[in-house]
C-alpha cells in the first residue's frame, strides 16, 4: 500500500545510472522552457510573475513523489491561468494580498477535491468530457487568452469581460497603440514562431527573453514607453496555509471544481499518450493523488492551481526524460534562479511575455480536428462549437461548466436516440445485415427484422417505438411477423422490459406476431421475470433469425430450450 501511494519508492531505488544524463538534459531543457512561460502565466493569472515560478518548482516536487508518469511536467497552464485571473479579480477588489491568498486557497481546494476523488475512486468521471467538447473548449480558451494578451503586445490599456468586448475595446483604442512596444512584441512573436518551426527542441522562448533583456539594457527602449516586468523578489516562497474565510467558499468552490476538471483531464490525457508511446502503464486513480499533491504544494507555497500541461510535458519528453527526476532537476534550477538570478529579469518587456503566451496557446486551436468533426460528425462538431462560443461569450469558468453540461447532454442524446436497422438476408448465406447500407440484401416476405444498436432504457423507449412503427409502416408487403434482433442491445431496464409486453399486444391487435432473438443472458432473465414468454413464446439462447423464419414458414411450434 505504501509503495502504491508513493511510486517514488518504486522507481528511485531501481534508478539506472545510464538514465541520469538523459534526465539532466531534460531537466535543464524544461527549465529553459519553463522560466519565461512561468513568468508569463503568472502575469496572465493576474499575479506577480514570480508566482508562476513558485508553481513550477513546488508542483514538480509534489508530483514526482506521487505520480506514475515518467514524462509528465506539472506547472501553470494557459487555460487555468486565465481562468484564475478572470474569476478572482472581482473578488479581490484590487487587494493584491487578498488576491494571492484567494489564488493559493483555490489550489488547496483543488488538492482537497483531488484527494476526495481519489478516496471515492472517481477517476472515470472525467471521461464524461468528450474529446470534441475539449477541442472546442481549448480553441475558445486560446482565443480568450489571446484577447487578454493583445493589449500587452500593442502597449494599450484595454478592458472587456469577454473575447468580443475585449476585441471591440482594443479596436476602440487603436490610436493609443505604442509603435515601439508593438515593434518589440511583434519581433518577438516572429522569432518565437520561426524558431519553434525551425528548432522545435531548442529553448527558443528563453533565447528570445535573453535577447530582449540585452536589447533593453543597451538601447533606450525603456525611455520610449516600453513597459517592463520590474523587480522580481529574490528568494524562495514562504510556506503556510493561505488565509481565507467560509464566506469565500461559495465563490472559490466552482472555480476549484473547474480547475480540477481542467487539471486532471489535461494531465491524464497527456500522461496516457506518453505511457503508450514508451510502453508503460499509468494509474489513473494515483494520478488524482499526484495532481492533488502538486496543487497542495503550490497552494501552501504562494502558488495557484496547476496541471500536467501538454506543451511542457512534450518539451520534457522530447528532451529524453526517463523518470520524474527530470522535473525535480527543473525544480532545483528554478530554485537557483529564484535565489540568485531574479534581477536579470528586471528589464524584461511585458510585450515579450505577451508574445510568449500567444505562441504557447496557438497549439490549443486544432483547426484540422474541427474540420474533421465537421466532415464526419455534424452533431459533435456543433457541440464543440457550443463549447467554443460558450468560452468566448461567457468566460473560461462558465465555458468549463458549459462544456461539462454539453458533454453530458450529448451522451444522453446519443443513448436516447440509438440507431436502428431493418435487416435483410445476405445473398447465398444465412447472415443478415442492414438493408439501408446494403440494399442488395434479400427481403423476407411478410417478415420485418428490426434491430436497435444500443441499450433499451426508460428514456429512449418512446424514440425507439416511434422509429419502429415508422419502419413498420414503410414495408411494401403486409407484415405478419416481427423479429426483434437484440444482439446489439446489451441491456434494458424494467420499463423497457414491460414495453415489450405492450408492443406485443399492439402488434397482436394488428395480426402481427412478435419474436425476440439473440438477447444476452441478463436481458433474457429480465424479460422472463416480466412474464414476456407467456406472450411471445420462448427466446432461448439457441434461437436464430433463420430458425424463427423457418418456424414462421412452416407454422410449426418452435422447440427451443
C-alpha positions in Angstrom: 0.0 0.0 0.0 2.8 2.4 0.9 4.6 1.8 -2.4 1.3 2.3 -4.3 0.7 5.7 -2.7 4.4 6.8 -3.1 5.5 5.4 -6.5 8.9 7.2 -6.0 9.9 4.4 -3.6 9.5 2.0 -6.5 11.4 3.8 -9.3 14.1 5.6 -7.3 15.8 2.5 -5.7 15.8 0.9 -9.2 17.2 4.0 -10.9 19.7 3.1 -13.6 22.8 5.3 -13.7 22.6 5.4 -17.5 19.4 7.4 -17.2 20.9 10.3 -15.3 22.4 12.1 -18.3 19.0 12.0 -20.1 17.2 13.3 -17.1 19.7 16.0 -16.5 19.4 17.2 -20.2 15.6 17.0 -19.9 15.6 18.9 -16.6 17.8 21.8 -17.9 15.8 21.9 -21.2 12.5 22.0 -19.4 13.8 24.8 -17.1 14.8 26.8 -20.1 11.3 26.5 -21.5 9.5 26.9 -18.1 11.1 30.0 -16.8 9.8 32.5 -19.4 6.5 30.7 -19.7 6.0 30.6 -15.9 6.7 34.4 -15.7 4.1 34.9 -18.5 1.5 32.7 -17.0 1.9 34.3 -13.6 1.1 37.6 -15.1 -1.8 36.1 -17.1 -3.3 34.9 -13.8 -3.2 38.5 -12.5 -0.5 37.6 -10.0 3.2 38.7 -9.7 5.3 37.0 -12.3 7.4 35.1 -9.8 4.3 33.2 -8.7 4.5 31.2 -11.9 8.0 30.1 -10.9 6.8 29.0 -7.5 4.1 26.9 -9.1 6.6 25.1 -11.4 9.1 24.5 -8.6 6.7 23.2 -6.0 4.3 21.4 -8.3 7.1 19.4 -9.8 8.3 18.1 -6.4 4.7 17.3 -5.3 4.0 15.3 -8.5 7.3 13.5 -8.5 6.6 11.8 -5.2 3.1 10.6 -6.1 2.9 10.5 -9.9 3.1 7.4 -12.1 4.0 9.2 -15.4 7.7 9.3 -16.3 7.4 12.3 -18.6 4.5 14.5 -17.3 5.6 18.0 -16.3 3.4 19.8 -13.9 3.0 23.6 -13.7 0.8 26.6 -14.6 -1.1 26.3 -17.8 -2.6 29.0 -20.0 -6.3 27.9 -19.5 -6.0 27.6 -15.7 -4.1 30.9 -15.6 -6.8 32.9 -17.5 -9.5 31.0 -15.5 -7.9 32.1 -12.2 -7.4 35.7 -13.4 -10.9 36.1 -14.7 -12.6 34.6 -11.6 -10.6 36.1 -8.8 -10.2 39.7 -9.9 -13.8 40.7 -9.0 -13.4 39.0 -5.5 -10.1 40.7 -4.6 -11.3 44.3 -5.3 -7.8 45.4 -6.2 -6.3 44.0 -3.0 -3.1 42.2 -4.2 -2.5 40.4 -0.9 -6.1 39.1 -0.8 -5.8 38.1 -4.5 -2.8 35.9 -3.8 -4.5 34.4 -0.8 -7.6 33.5 -2.8 -5.4 32.0 -5.6 -3.5 29.9 -3.1 -6.7 28.9 -1.4 -8.1 27.7 -4.7 -5.1 25.5 -5.2 -5.6 23.9 -1.8 -9.2 23.4 -2.6 -8.2 21.7 -5.9 -6.0 19.4 -3.8 -8.9 18.6 -1.4 -11.1 17.7 -4.4 -8.4 15.5 -5.9 -8.0 13.6 -2.6 -11.8 13.1 -2.2 -12.0 11.9 -5.8 -9.1 9.5 -5.1 -10.7 8.2 -2.0 -14.1 7.7 -3.8 -12.3 6.3 -6.9 -13.8 8.8 -9.3 -11.1 8.9 -11.9 -13.6 7.8 -14.6 -15.8 10.9 -14.0 -13.7 13.0 -16.4 -14.4 10.6 -19.2 -17.8 12.3 -19.4 -16.0 15.3 -21.0 -15.8 14.2 -24.6 -12.9 14.9 -27.0 -15.0 17.1 -29.3 -16.1 19.2 -26.4 -12.4 19.6 -25.3 -11.4 20.6 -28.9 -14.0 23.4 -28.9 -13.2 24.4 -25.3 -9.4 24.6 -26.0 -9.9 26.7 -29.1 -12.2 29.1 -27.2 -9.8 29.3 -24.3 -6.9 30.0 -26.7 -8.8 32.9 -28.3 -9.9 34.2 -24.9 -6.3 34.1 -23.7 -5.1 35.8 -26.9 -7.6 38.6 -26.4 -6.1 39.4 -23.0 -2.5 39.5 -24.3 -3.0 41.6 -27.4 -3.2 44.8 -25.4 0.2 43.9 -23.9 1.6 43.4 -27.4 0.2 46.8 -28.6 1.1 48.7 -25.5 -2.5 49.9 -24.8 -5.0 49.7 -21.9 -8.0 47.6 -22.8 -10.9 46.2 -20.9 -13.9 44.0 -21.5 -15.4 41.0 -19.8 -15.2 38.5 -22.7 -13.5 38.0 -26.0 -15.8 40.1 -28.2 -15.9 43.1 -25.8 -12.1 43.0 -25.4 -11.5 43.0 -29.2 -14.1 45.8 -29.6 -12.4 47.8 -26.8 -9.0 47.2 -28.4 -10.2 48.5 -31.7 -11.7 51.5 -30.0 -8.2 52.3 -28.6 -6.3 51.8 -31.8 -5.0 55.4 -31.8 -3.2 54.7 -28.5 -1.1 51.8 -29.9 2.6 52.3 -28.9 4.7 51.7 -32.1 7.9 50.8 -30.2 6.1 48.3 -27.9 4.4 46.8 -30.9 7.7 46.5 -32.7 9.3 44.7 -29.7 6.3 42.4 -29.2 5.9 41.8 -32.9 9.5 41.0 -33.5 9.5 38.6 -30.5 6.4 36.9 -31.9 8.0 36.4 -35.3 11.2 35.0 -33.7 9.2 32.6 -31.4 7.1 31.3 -34.3 10.0 30.9 -36.7 12.3 29.4 -34.0 9.6 27.0 -33.0 9.3 25.8 -36.6 13.0 25.5 -37.3 14.3 24.3 -33.9 11.3 22.7 -32.1 13.6 21.1 -29.4 15.5 24.3 -28.5 14.6 26.7 -25.7 13.6 29.4 -28.2 11.5 31.3 -25.6 14.4 31.6 -23.2 16.7 32.8 -26.0 14.1 35.5 -27.0 13.8 36.6 -23.4 17.6 36.9 -23.0 17.8 38.8 -26.3 15.1 41.2 -25.2 16.7 41.8 -21.8 20.1 42.6 -23.5 18.4 44.9 -26.1 16.6 46.8 -23.3 19.9 47.3 -21.5 21.9 48.6 -24.4 19.2 50.8 -26.0 16.9 53.5 -24.9 13.7 51.4 -25.3 12.6 51.8 -21.7 12.5 55.6 -22.2 10.3 55.0 -25.3 7.5 53.8 -23.1 8.1 50.0 -23.3 6.8 48.6 -20.0 8.9 46.0 -18.2 8.3 43.4 -15.6 10.2 45.3 -12.9 11.7 44.0 -9.8 11.1 40.3 -9.1 11.5 39.4 -5.4 14.6 37.3 -4.7 14.3 34.1 -2.7 12.1 31.1 -2.2 8.4 31.5 -1.4 7.2 31.4 2.2 5.1 28.5 3.2 1.9 28.5 5.1 -1.9 27.9 5.0 -3.4 30.7 2.9 -5.9 32.9 4.7 -9.5 32.5 3.6 -13.0 32.6 5.1 -16.0 30.4 4.8 -17.7 33.3 3.0 -15.2 32.9 0.2 -16.1 29.2 -0.3 -19.2 29.8 -2.4 -17.1 31.7 -4.9 -13.9 29.6 -4.8 -15.5 26.1 -4.9 -16.9 26.4 -8.5 -13.5 27.8 -9.6 -11.7 24.9 -7.8 -14.0 22.3 -9.5 -13.4 23.8 -12.9 -9.6 23.9 -12.3 -9.8 20.3 -11.1 -11.5 19.2 -14.3 -9.0 21.0 -16.5 -6.1 19.8 -14.5 -7.0 16.2 -14.4 -8.3 15.9 -17.9 -5.2 17.5 -19.5 -2.9 15.7 -17.1 -4.3 12.2 -17.6 -4.7 12.5 -21.3 -1.1 13.7 -21.7 0.3 11.0 -19.3 -1.6 8.3 -21.2 -0.2 9.4 -24.5 3.4 9.2 -23.3 2.8 5.9 -21.5 1.5 4.4 -24.7 4.5 5.8 -26.6 7.0 4.4 -24.1 5.3 1.2 -23.4 4.4 1.5 -19.7 1.2 1.9 -17.7 0.0 4.8 -15.5 -2.5 4.5 -12.7 -5.5 6.9 -13.3 -6.5 6.7 -9.6 -3.0 7.5 -8.4 -2.8 10.5 -10.8 -5.6 12.1 -8.8 -3.5 11.9 -5.7 -0.4 13.2 -7.6 -2.3 16.2 -9.1 -3.7 16.8 -5.6 -0.2 16.7 -4.1 1.2 19.1 -6.7 -1.7 21.6 -6.1 -1.3 21.3 -2.3 2.4 22.1 -2.6 1.7 25.1 -4.9 -1.2 26.3 -2.6 1.0 26.2 0.5 3.8 28.0 -1.2 2.0 31.1 -2.6 1.1 29.5 -5.8 -2.2 28.9 -7.7 -3.8 25.8 -9.3 -1.6 23.9 -11.7 -1.8 20.9 -14.1 0.2 18.5 -16.1 0.4 20.6 -19.3 0.8 19.1 -22.8 3.3 21.7 -24.1 5.7 21.5 -21.1 5.4 17.7 -21.0 6.2 17.5 -24.7 9.3 19.5 -24.1 10.3 17.2 -21.2 9.6 14.0 -23.3 11.4 15.3 -26.4 14.4 16.2 -24.3 14.7 12.5 -23.3 13.2 12.4 -19.7 13.4 8.8 -18.3 11.9 9.4 -14.9 10.3 12.1 -12.7 13.8 13.0 -11.6 13.9 15.3 -14.7 11.2 17.6 -13.3 12.9 17.5 -9.8 16.0 18.8 -11.6 13.9 21.5 -13.2 12.6 22.5 -9.8 16.2 22.8 -8.5 17.2 25.0 -11.4 14.2 27.3 -10.8 15.0 27.4 -7.1 18.6 28.6 -8.0 17.1 31.3 -10.3 14.8 32.5 -7.6 17.7 32.6 -5.1 20.3 34.3 -7.2 19.2 35.5 -10.7 15.8 37.2 -10.5 17.4 40.5 -11.0 18.2 39.5 -14.6 14.6 39.7 -15.5 14.0 43.2 -14.2 14.1 44.7 -17.7 12.1 42.1 -19.4 9.4 43.8 -21.5 5.8 42.8 -20.8 5.2 42.6 -24.5 7.7 39.7 -24.7 5.6 37.8 -22.1 2.5 38.5 -24.1 4.2 37.1 -27.2 5.3 34.0 -25.3 1.7 33.4 -24.2 0.3 33.9 -27.7 2.8 31.3 -29.1 2.1 28.9 -26.3 -1.7 28.9 -26.7 -1.7 28.6 -30.5 -1.3 24.9 -30.2 -4.7 24.8 -28.4 -6.5 25.7 -31.6 -6.8 22.4 -33.6 -8.3 23.5 -36.9 -7.8 20.2 -38.7 -9.7 18.4 -35.9 -12.6 20.9 -36.1 -12.8 20.4 -39.9 -12.6 16.6 -39.4 -15.5 16.8 -37.0 -17.5 19.0 -39.4 -17.0 16.4 -42.1 -17.7 13.2 -40.3 -19.7 14.1 -37.2 -22.0 17.1 -37.5 -23.6 16.7 -34.0 -20.2 16.5 -32.3 -19.0 19.5 -34.4 -22.0 21.6 -33.3 -21.4 20.7 -29.7 -17.7 21.6 -30.0 -18.8 25.0 -31.3 -21.1 25.4 -28.3 -18.1 24.9 -26.1 -16.0 27.3 -28.2 -18.5 30.1 -28.2 -19.5 29.5 -24.6 -16.0 30.3 -23.6 -15.8 33.3 -25.9 -19.1 34.8 -24.7 -19.3 33.9 -21.1 -15.7 33.3 -20.0 -13.5 30.3 -19.3 -15.1 29.3 -16.0 -18.6 29.3 -17.4 -17.1 27.7 -20.6 -15.8 24.7 -18.5 -19.2 24.2 -16.9 -20.9 24.6 -20.2 -18.5 22.0 -21.8 -19.3 19.6 -19.0 -23.1 20.1 -19.4 -22.8 19.8 -23.2 -20.8 16.5 -22.9 -23.5 15.0 -20.6 -26.3 16.2 -22.9 -24.5 14.8 -25.9 -24.2 11.5 -24.1 -27.9 11.5 -23.2 -28.9 12.4 -26.7 -26.8 9.5 -28.2 -28.3 7.0 -25.8 -31.8 8.3 -26.1 -31.7 8.2 -29.9 -30.0 4.8 -30.7 -29.6 3.9 -34.3 -31.7 1.2 -35.7 -31.7 -1.1 -38.7 -34.1 -3.2 -40.8 -32.2 -6.4 -41.7 -32.2 -8.4 -44.9 -30.5 -11.7 -45.7 -27.1 -11.5 -47.4 -27.3 -13.4 -50.7 -26.1 -17.0 -50.6 -25.7 -17.0 -46.8 -27.5 -17.3 -43.6 -26.3 -14.0 -42.3 -28.3 -10.7 -42.1 -27.3 -7.1 -42.3 -28.6 -3.6 -42.6 -30.8 -3.1 -45.7 -30.2 0.6 -45.9 -26.4 0.1 -46.1 -26.8 -3.0 -48.4 -30.0 -2.6 -50.5 -28.9 -5.7 -52.4 -29.8 -7.9 -49.4 -32.9 -10.1 -49.7 -36.1 -9.1 -48.1 -38.1 -11.9 -46.4 -41.7 -11.5 -47.5 -44.1 -10.9 -44.6 -41.3 -10.6 -42.0 -39.8 -7.4 -40.5 -36.4 -8.0 -38.9 -35.7 -5.0 -36.7 -32.5 -4.2 -34.7 -31.7 -1.5 -32.1 -28.0 -0.6 -31.8 -27.8 0.2 -28.1 -29.4 -0.4 -24.7 -33.1 -0.1 -24.4 -34.0 2.1 -21.4 -36.9 4.1 -20.0 -35.8 7.4 -21.5 -35.3 6.1 -25.1 -38.4 3.8 -25.3 -40.6 6.5 -26.9 -37.9 7.2 -29.6 -37.4 3.5 -30.3 -41.2 3.0 -30.5 -41.6 5.9 -32.9 -38.8 4.6 -35.2 -40.1 1.1 -35.1 -43.7 1.9 -36.2 -42.3 4.2 -38.8 -40.2 1.3 -40.2 -43.3 -1.0 -40.0 -45.5 1.4 -41.9 -42.9 1.7 -44.7 -42.9 -2.0 -45.5 -44.2 -2.7 -49.0 -45.9 -6.0 -48.2 -48.1 -6.7 -45.2 -46.1 -7.8 -42.2 -47.1 -11.0 -40.3 -44.1 -11.5 -38.1 -41.7 -9.0 -36.4 -38.3 -10.4 -35.3 -36.7 -8.1 -32.8 -32.9 -8.8 -33.1 -31.4 -7.9 -29.7 -27.8 -8.9 -30.2 -26.7 -5.3 -30.2 -28.8 -4.3 -27.1 -26.5 -5.1 -24.2 -29.1 -4.1 -21.5 -32.6 -3.0 -20.7 -34.4 -1.8 -17.6 -37.8 -2.7 -16.1 -39.8 -0.1 -18.0 -38.2 -1.3 -21.3 -39.0 -5.0 -20.4 -42.6 -4.1 -19.8 -42.7 -2.1 -23.0 -42.1 -5.3 -25.0 -45.4 -6.7 -23.4 -47.2 -3.6 -24.6 -45.6 -3.8 -28.0 -46.6 -7.4 -28.4 -50.2 -6.6 -27.5 -50.3 -3.7 -30.1 -48.9 -5.9 -32.8 -51.2 -8.8 -32.0 -54.2 -6.5 -32.4 -52.9 -5.9 -36.0 -52.4 -9.6 -36.6 -48.7 -9.5 -36.3 -46.6 -11.9 -34.1 -43.6 -10.7 -32.2 -40.5 -12.8 -31.6 -37.2 -11.9 -29.8 -33.8 -13.3 -30.7 -30.1 -13.1 -29.8 -30.8 -11.4 -26.4 -28.0 -11.8 -23.9 -28.5 -13.9 -20.8 -29.1 -11.0 -18.5 -31.6 -9.5 -20.9 -33.4 -12.8 -21.2 -33.6 -13.1 -17.4 -35.1 -9.7 -17.1 -37.7 -10.4 -19.8 -38.7 -13.7 -18.3 -39.2 -12.0 -14.9 -41.7 -9.7 -16.5 -43.5 -12.8 -17.9 -42.9 -12.0 -21.6 -42.5 -15.6 -22.6 -46.3 -16.1 -22.0 -46.9 -13.6 -24.7 -44.2 -14.0 -27.4 -43.1 -17.6 -26.7 -39.6 -18.7 -25.7 -36.5 -16.8 -26.7 -33.7 -19.3 -25.9 -30.0 -18.9 -26.5 -30.1 -21.3 -29.4 -32.8 -19.5 -31.3 -31.6 -17.7 -34.5 -33.3 -15.5 -37.1 -33.2 -18.4 -39.5 -34.9 -20.8 -37.1 -37.7 -18.2 -36.5 -38.1 -17.7 -40.2 -38.3 -21.5 -40.7 -40.9 -21.8 -37.9 -43.0 -19.0 -39.5 -42.9 -20.5 -42.9 -43.9 -24.0 -41.7 -46.2 -22.7 -39.0 -44.8 -25.3 -36.7 -44.3 -24.6 -33.0 -40.7 -23.6 -32.3 -39.0 -26.1 -30.0 -36.2 -24.2 -28.3 -34.5 -24.6 -24.9 
